[in-house]
Amino acid sequence: MLRYLVMVAAYSEAAARALHCWFSVDRVARDAETTAWKRLARPRQVQWREVRGYPIGAHPHAGGDHSKPVGSRLALKFAMETGANFVSFLAIGVDGDPGSGLTWSSRAH
């Protein structure tokens, strides 16, 4: 709970922009609680990705000459090749981990 409170206090639009995870679409009209949750989730995704050394994603997902970095996304090619994602295996009901050799395409069958 304390870490959550510290993160709330430290959050700012400028900090989110520096992490490449500020999106005005995260604002939910007449729902400040959901807006706050969405805006706090993105910096936490950035932290999770960076701690693991995973490459930053882009918009659009496939990247390209005119793409922009998105800190709360994983690089598409990396994610497809490794199965890395922001959802835990327990949450989706799959045994294993990214190091298991399974990819999303092999899990789908």
C-alpha positions as MATLAB code, in Angstrom:
seq = 'MLRYLVMVAAYSEAAARALHCWFSVDRVARDAETTAWKRLARPRQVQWREVRGYPIGAHPHAGGDHSKPVGSRLALKFAMETGANFVSFLAIGVDGDPGSGLTWSSRAH';
ca = [
       0.000    0.000    0.000;
       2.819    2.413    0.810;
       4.446    1.924   -2.618;
       1.089    2.718   -4.242;
       0.820    5.945   -2.264;
       4.390    6.928   -3.132;
       3.722    6.320   -6.817;
       0.551    8.408   -6.711;
       2.448   11.270   -5.092;
       5.293   11.052   -7.617;
       3.100   10.804  -10.721;
       2.899   13.777  -13.064;
       2.118   14.382  -16.702;
       5.728   15.508  -17.234;
       7.079   12.301  -15.690;
       4.732   10.165  -17.801;
       5.764   12.032  -20.955;
       9.436   11.441  -20.112;
       8.685    7.722  -19.837;
       6.819    7.816  -23.175;
       3.575    6.726  -21.542;
       1.319    9.794  -21.430;
      -1.914    9.387  -23.402;
      -4.801   11.814  -23.169;
      -7.156    8.948  -24.079;
      -6.524    7.513  -20.609;
      -8.883   10.163  -19.257;
     -12.302    8.645  -18.578;
     -15.020   11.288  -18.496;
     -16.721   11.635  -15.101;
     -14.610    8.791  -13.664;
     -11.541   10.135  -11.892;
     -10.806    6.806  -10.214;
     -10.561    4.880  -13.500;
      -8.546    7.701  -15.061;
      -6.079    7.560  -12.156;
      -5.829    3.770  -12.358;
      -5.108    3.844  -16.095;
      -2.567    6.622  -15.756;
      -0.759    4.868  -12.912;
      -0.724    1.520  -14.711;
       1.371    2.825  -17.596;
       4.423    3.971  -15.557;
       4.313    0.673  -13.679;
       4.404   -1.164  -17.017;
       7.418    0.947  -17.991;
       9.162    0.022  -14.730;
       8.337   -3.672  -15.182;
       9.652   -3.640  -18.768;
      12.838   -1.742  -17.902;
      13.719   -3.917  -14.884;
      13.678   -6.941  -17.201;
      15.643   -5.205  -19.932;
      12.844   -5.693  -22.457;
      12.861   -3.391  -25.495;
      10.473   -0.456  -25.716;
       7.454   -0.710  -27.986;
       6.110    1.741  -30.525;
       3.016    3.320  -32.002;
       2.060    1.922  -34.364;
       2.944   -1.488  -32.923;
       4.946   -2.574  -35.975;
       7.252    0.443  -35.707;
       8.628    2.082  -38.818;
      10.180    5.395  -39.832;
       7.361    7.509  -38.402;
       6.682    5.501  -35.246;
       6.889    6.918  -31.738;
       8.260    5.109  -28.663;
       5.683    3.858  -26.161;
       7.238    2.936  -22.830;
       4.219    0.938  -21.684;
       4.483   -1.409  -24.680;
       6.909   -4.142  -25.534;
       8.608   -4.185  -28.926;
       6.267   -6.262  -31.105;
       8.900   -8.552  -32.624;
      10.421   -9.258  -29.201;
       7.012   -9.983  -27.668;
       6.021  -12.287  -30.532;
       9.321  -14.194  -30.410;
       9.505  -14.594  -26.633;
       5.866  -14.556  -25.531;
       6.684  -11.726  -23.126;
       3.668   -9.647  -22.105;
       2.239   -7.663  -19.215;
      -0.279  -10.351  -18.191;
       0.852  -13.046  -15.774;
       0.544  -16.670  -16.776;
      -1.648  -17.294  -13.746;
      -4.087  -14.623  -14.939;
      -4.545  -16.298  -18.323;
      -4.465  -19.876  -17.012;
      -1.248  -20.989  -18.746;
       1.430  -22.953  -16.935;
       4.978  -21.859  -17.593;
       6.879  -18.683  -18.161;
       8.564  -16.792  -21.022;
      11.649  -18.984  -20.590;
       9.648  -22.170  -21.188;
      10.179  -22.117  -24.954;
       6.467  -21.730  -25.607;
       5.342  -18.851  -27.789;
       1.899  -17.305  -28.069;
       1.415  -19.010  -31.423;
       2.220  -22.433  -29.931;
      -0.164  -21.782  -27.000;
      -3.025  -20.898  -29.308;
      -3.240  -24.434  -30.721;
];
